[in-house]
Amino acid sequence: MRGYWEDSEKTNEVVDAAGWMHTGDLAVLDEGGWCRIVGRSKDVVIRGGENIYPREVEELLHRHPEVRDVQCVGVPDPHFGEELCACIIAADGTRPSPEDLRAFCRREIAHFKVPRYFHIVDAFPMTVTGKVQKFVLREWAAKWLTESDSDDDRVRSGPRDSGS
């Protein structure tokens, strides 16, 4: 890439001196040399020194029969630095319980990757091009946690529209 159209400042942020563009994508190479995108560097949640890649947890939760869609974000935590919050759009006619979701996760992933918080939402905040605005979800989740007087096991509803 030569650069962003008429935006040298943005170009300088992502293109290094050797001409490499740094996209922020995280990838792994397998034994055969195939590359697989596993997430975005700005979405990584660091919980107590452990890296959690939200995409891994999202892919797992997508397999749960009561989950139609899910996005995971990091939320501030005074002890661990960050905790994982799963924002879930429930499958029609269902309301998944946190206990069931945690048990489902514990069978498949390491304990530190299991989300501490679960929120049921009707929709995700989206850009005009159809991408989820994770920064808005992080803001919502942080607000839910500060407003909540319940324990961590409760599935709480989030904002009802994507314009909040």
C-alpha positions, 0 to 999 in steps of 0.5 A: 500500500502506498498510503491513505488518500491525502492523509500522510499522518494516518499513513505514517501511523500504519506504514513503517520505514521499510514499507510494511503496513501494520494492520493490527490483525493477529495471525498464526501460521500452521505447519503447512504455511497457511495463515489464519487470522485469529483476531485484532491486537486492539481487541486482546483482553489481558486478564491478570497477565494472560492474553485472551483473544475474544474471537476464540471465545466468540467462535466457541459461544457461537456453537451454543444452541441458545446463542444467535450472535456474540461479541466479547470485550474487555472491561476494567477490573481492579484486581486482574486489570481486565475481565472478559464480558460476552455480549450475547444476542440470544436465539429466538425464544431463549434466554441462556443462563450464565451458569449454562454458558460458563459450563459450556465454555469450561468444557472447551477452553482454559478457565481464565478465558471463560467470560466473567460477565454475560449480557443479553442485548438485542443488537450490537452497535454497528458502523454504516458498513456493517462492522460491530463497534467494539469500542461502543460495546466496551463503553456499554459493558463498563456502564452496565457493571458500574450501574449493577448492584447484582452479582456477577452471575446475573445475565443482564440486558443491555441497551435496547437500540444500537444508537445508545 
